[in-house]
Structure formats: C-alpha cells, structure tokens
C-alpha cells in the first residue's frame, strides 16, 4: 500500500480543494407567471416550459 513521503500541510490541502466549494443554485423568474424557478426546468407554479404548457397544474 502506498504511503506519502512528505506530510501534506493544511494550506496545501486547502488550496487543492479550493474549487470544490458548492455554488448557489441559479434561479430566474418564469416568463409566464414570474414565479422563481431553476433555468431549463419546468415551472413548478404554472407548469410552463419554453412558452408551452407542459404539465397541468391545479
């Protein structure tokens, strides 16, 4: 089993993992009902996607 030859410092490990942080979810208003939704997704409020009603909502 392989073992490291030199101890990896906390700062070195942190610099390597600096790009692994989670990003905030992007949201935008629905063009139909102005309810906030994720891009490229069906609106959970009105059921529209790309200007067409995809699912029926009550």
Secondary structure, DSSP 4 states (H G I P E B T S, - for coil): ----SSPPPHHHHHHHTGGGSPPPPP-EE-TTT--EE-TTS--TTT-EETTEE-S---
